[in-house]
Amino acid sequence: LNYFRDPSKSIRPVLASGILDHLKILSSKDYYDTSINWRDAPIVVSENVTRMAINEAKAFLFASRNGDPVIAWINTPDPNTLRCFENQAQKQGVHVNELLKQHPEFVAYFVKGAPAIITKNRIRLFYHFS
């Protein structure tokens, strides 16, 4: 991951890290083989927008597989950011939450028993909620 975190290590972090040497192409047999847990494998991405989209999709997939609800909420931004959103909400005549929920970085999800959703790229520990 250091190749992705530190741009000075390489201009081409994917190639320099050697990560591609450890990947295999999934076949249609792999896709239908339910004994393989590849669908739950960790996914490494280099930017937040992809991380947020994957976390959301994984939460809903886990919930649908287990028949559990997804709890979603809007995180409150820092005071300066919140003031900007409040000003814009007032100009548009909407509640501030209407604007916040349009930005995935403020929306969080929880599903009982699901693997933890990583909210920051720098977090290195993984937990399971029970």
N, C-alpha and C positions, 0 to 999 in steps of 0.2 A: 504494500500500500504506500510505502514511502515514495515510490516513483510517481504516484498520483498526487500525493500531498505536497511534494516539493518539486516545482517545475525546473529548478536548477539541476536536478539529477539527470534529466533527459528531456529532449524536445519531443520524443516519442515514447511516452511512459509505458504503453502497452507492449511494444517490442522490447524495450530495455528491461522490463520486469520479468520477462520470460513466462508470463501468465498463460500465453497461448499454447505453450508447450505442454500444459497440463489439462487441456480441454479436449473433449471428443465430441464429434457431431452426433446428435441424437437421431436415431432412426425411428421409423414408424413403429417398430417392435418395442423400442424403449418407451414411446409415448403411451402405448396400451398396456405395458407391463406394470400392474399395480403393486408389485412387490418392491419396485425401485422407488426410493424416496426423492428422486431428482426434482420433483415439483416443490419440495421444501428446502432445496439447497440454498445456502447463502448466496446473495447476489451482490457483487461489488460494482458500484458505479462511481463516476468521477464528478457528478454534479448533483445538486440538491433537487432540481425539478424531477429528474428521473427517480431518485430515491423516494420522493414523496408519492409519485404515481405508483411505484411498486408497492410501497407500504400500504397505501389505500387498497389497491387491488388484492394484495395478500390478506388483509384483514377481512374483506368481504368474502374471499374464497374460503378462508378458514371457517368463518361463521356459517356459510352455506353448507359446507361439508359436515358440520357438527350440529346444525340446527340451532345455533346461538345467535342472539342479537348483536348488532354492532352499536356500540355507544360512541357517539361523536360529539365533540365540543369545540368551541372556538377559544383558543388561547388568547389571553390579553397581551397585546404588545407592550413594549416599554412605554413610559409616559409620553415621551416626545412623539413617537410614532402614533400612539393613540390619539394625541391632539390633532395630528395631521388628518387622520381618518375621520375624526369627529368633525373637523372643519369641512371636509369634503362631503361627508354625510349630510351636514346641515345645508350646504349649497345645493345638493341633489334632492333634499327633502326625503331622505330615507334614514332608517336606523343604522347606526355604525356597524352592527353585526351583518347587515346586508352587504356592506363593502368588504368586511373582513373575511367572510366566507367565500368570497371570490378569489382569495389568495390562499392557495393550498398550504403555505408555510404556517398559517395560523390555525388550521384545522387538524385535530388529532383524533385518533380512533383507538378503541379498546375492544377486544373480544376475549372473554374469559377462556383461559387455557392456551391462548395463542402465543406464539413466540413474540418476544418484545418487539415493538416497533421502534426503530432507531430514529431519533429526532435530530441528531447532530452527527456529522461525518466523523468527528474526532472521538466519539465513544468507542471503546474497544471491548467492552464486556457485553456478553449476551445473557439474558435472563429469560426464564419462562414464568408467566404469571399463572397462579392456580386459583 
